Amino acid sequence: MLNPFPQLLFLGFFVPTLLRLAVAIALGYSAYQILKHRDVISNMSLPILGKPHVALVWVSTSATALVAAALLFGYGTQYAAVLGAVISLKYSFIPSRLHALSPLSRSAYLLMFVISLSLLISGAGAFAMDLPL
């Protein structure tokens, strides 16, 4: 089938940039919501860990925020994409009853996992500080 808009094909280099920004915004939102509800999370009883210490919540939140910042600014995108895939996979397996710990839906985290794997393969895109593939 012919492409209905062939004049737009030169913008294909910006697609990884849009995907990178989408994952960065979603991870940043997750980190903000978890940090906002850190008192509730530290009083929860988690399935494997039991009651998490506040320091564990800070470490998890700061790791998520650092990956979001790396994806937002395009610095070390492929490394950040691997970590973003691991983080989104981790959040997708959290039970639904622990909504304060994973503020987005399970399908959103699985979509972020797929986008992160796509970024790992396709590279950083435009406006990144990585070297092009």
Buried (B, 14 or more C-beta within 10 A) or exposed (E): EEEEEEEEEEEEEEEBBEBBBBBBEBBBBBBBBBBEBBEBBBEBEBEEEEEBEEEBBBEBBEBBBBBBBBBBBBBBBBEBBBBBBBBBBBBBEBEEEBBBBBBBEBEBBBBBBEBBBBBBEBBBBBEBEBEEE
